């Protein structure tokens, strides 16, 4: 480690607070919760399944991308919640976020069984995507804050390696199960009851997550002095903007998400490449994505432990852009291989938050991560652009846009420090 990347003594002191028993307990909780999340991934990861359902209801490519766009836009929530939620309520916030997701999935499961116009069903799906964006982003931000308060940097790297090696296998199982249902594997689950059952199943999984995360063991962090929400948010933005590292990371994350938003179009592209309806391969696509995520997830953990927390960012951004290119150019069933690489690229959604938690003081973790998460609603415009490009000039225009945004993101990531730099526990600005 170079002198410019030396670790502050205050940071080292915080790292010594975490006991092996505490880290082991929190690791089990995080891995278990993520396993359940991956089992429900066809619904929780808004994308191909929702796009296929919208097209089944008669939607265009642009409309089929709206649930994904709404989901990304909904991730504004943590920025505003960070000013309202005290540190002592951070664990409870993760619990409630997953409970609300569970209820919203249950509502969709019931709603899909009603005989209503297609436009109404699509509107409800888009609305639920927006709400799930709120709850999923809130859960993500406060989940990683709980990791910051429950594990060392090295402990988090090891936990992410284990989680994203084993966890994606659960997503493969959940995805194949979803594909079996959508391919009428159960004769009694005809459309729309097949999609309704998938949402019901996801509701059960997210409710179980809420139970698991209620058991986190966290080190105490003093609550911030009382202030008005507007003053708090203003100071948060000022502190964040003072850090070149934070700003560079934010832009790179927004561009990464703009590439990530290509996923619904890659799924819909199966109609042109394979001459099959998207819903016929939606589950298989999810299985391939998470099979790749399992293998590449182990590799990313090894890279993080050996080369520092920047290495997974470089790898995931590169993989996401490369997967987009492969999906565009590979013919026939070879096109499906792009989703294996895509699975590894998707893990940027875990390693970008881990990076900012690692370079932030514990007292500023939620604030900095909530601001980083603002990149996702900005990137929701990317999902709209992908849909519009596909409608006007065809899918290749969408894929080219995704490759360009991945390249720009990579250039920014390469300028980040490889390891946690000086941490000022008393300050909010970080490096």
Secondary structure, DSSP 8 states (H G I E B T S, - for coil): --GGG---HHHHHHHTT--HHHHHHHHHHHHHHHHHHHHTHHHHS-SHHHHHHHHHTT--HHHHTHHHHHHHHGGGHHHHHTTT--GGGHHHHHHHHHHHHHHHHHHHHHHTTS---HHHHHHHHHHHHHHHHHHHHHHHHHHHHHHHTTS-HHHHHHHHHHHHHHHHHHHHHHHHHHHHHHTTSSTT--TTHHHHHHHHHHHHHHHHHHHHHTT-------------HHHHHHHHHHHHHT-HHHHHHHHHHHHHHHHHTTHHHHHHTHHHHT-S-HHHHHHHHHHHHHHHHHHHHHHHHHHHHHH-TTHHHHHHHHHHHHHHHHHHH--GGGGGHHHHHHHHHHTHHHHHHHHHHHTS-GGGHHHHHHHHHHHHHHHHHHHHHHHHHHHHH-HHHHHHHHHHHHHHHHHHHTTS-SS-----TT-SS--
